[in-house]
Amino acid sequence: MDQNSIKITAALSTDMPVIEQLAKGFDLDCEDMVWDQFMVAKRADKIIGFGRMRKYTECTEVATVGVISQEQKKGVGTLIVKELIRRGPAEIYVTCVIPDFFNKLGFQMVKQYPAVLRKKVDFCKSYDFSEEQVFVMKATK
Ligand SMILES: CC(C)(COP(=O)(O)OP(=O)(O)OC[C@H]1O[C@@H](n2cnc3c(N)ncnc32)[C@H](O)[C@@H]1OP(=O)(O)O)[C@@H](O)C(=O)NCCC(=O)NCCS
């Protein structure tokens, strides 16, 4: 991929309609989305990917990561999550159904996690994933 033509930046409030539309299309977590939680990947000023850091009282999680289908598997998701981790706290969680992707980014599966993330596990299960298919993972800097 020509990663030089891709810019990873903090989202602008004006990016939100596109982020919301794409996130809904991927059935991602769209709860309490605020523009200043997000990083976006842009190619020629067009949003091709996004992800956010969602803060709770007890913990912080990487959430709502998506890359448009024609730009997937080119390293864009990796760039976005790496930048979220770089800007984030020492301990970051993710609740996901694609552990291999997050494992490559330094996340390890955990069996014990803050209670607030149980809601996220249940959210994934509402999309027909079984308990065994949903993973809570943690990265520590
Ligand atoms: C998941 C997603 C964000 C990954 O973004 P991407 O830009 O395609 O990923 P990358 O190109 O950075 O992939 C990095 C590595 O993860 C792997 N990977 C990518 N998507 C994967 C998936 N769905 N499952 C398992 N591994 C995956 C790649 O094969 C690659 O491995 P490699 O380095 O050994 O080649 C993107 O496919 C997407 O938007 N999917 C739909 C929405 C979604 O599922 N979001 C995650 C919600 S938790």
The ligand as an ORCA input file, in Angstrom:
! r2SCAN-3c Opt
* xyz 0 1
  C     -11.197     -5.145     11.084
  C     -10.712     -4.019     10.200
  C     -10.842     -2.708     10.960
  C      -9.246     -4.276      9.874
  O      -8.722     -3.197      9.133
  P      -7.724     -3.463      7.922
  O      -7.199     -2.161      7.469
  O      -8.415     -4.294      6.915
  O      -6.598     -4.332      8.659
  P      -5.029     -4.374      8.362
  O      -4.794     -4.359      6.908
  O      -4.340     -3.334      9.178
  O      -4.697     -5.828      8.933
  C      -3.656     -6.088      9.839
  C      -3.574     -7.563     10.072
  O      -4.789     -8.049     10.667
  C      -5.377     -9.040      9.857
  N      -6.831     -8.852      9.798
  C      -7.484     -7.858      9.191
  N      -8.807     -8.010      9.335
  C      -8.978     -9.147     10.055
  C     -10.123     -9.845     10.514
  N     -11.377     -9.423     10.255
  N      -9.929    -10.978     11.228
  C      -8.679    -11.414     11.497
  N      -7.547    -10.803     11.068
  C      -7.708     -9.671     10.364
  C      -4.782     -8.851      8.473
  O      -4.802    -10.049      7.749
  C      -3.395     -8.357      8.780
  O      -2.548     -9.455      9.076
  P      -1.047     -9.506      8.487
  O      -0.360     -8.290      9.066
  O      -0.519    -10.800      9.018
  O      -1.196     -9.443      7.023
  C     -11.487     -3.935      8.862
  O     -11.371     -5.148      8.166
  C     -12.970     -3.606      9.044
  O     -13.340     -2.449      9.036
  N     -13.835     -4.630      9.162
  C     -15.264     -4.419      9.341
  C     -15.589     -3.777     10.673
  C     -15.047     -4.536     11.875
  O     -15.141     -5.749     11.959
  N     -14.456     -3.778     12.820
  C     -13.859     -4.314     14.044
  C     -14.824     -4.169     15.173
  S     -14.135     -4.802     16.694
*
